[in-house]
């Protein structure tokens, strides 16, 4: 079961990155309607990523207890949730044509810490 959650989780991360870039490009090119659709699909993938990540976390706790691997897992979960918030902030700022340097920097920082 862990391998299934892992495969879904890894795939959702790859899809998230592609959708984030696509939505940012659509918003910056003023294709708002299609960008909003891609943004909604991105939010759906956030849910898939969270469910698969929680499934892996609960299986890890059941199998091995609260060892150092599980604490690392919890730290990555917190960073992933923060990354989702910064991604949303970045896309909204691009959509409203505001400055997004801070959001972009935070997003790059969170991605680098997660991987």
Helices and strands as residue ranges (DSSP letters): H 2-28, H 32-64, H 68-95, H 101-114
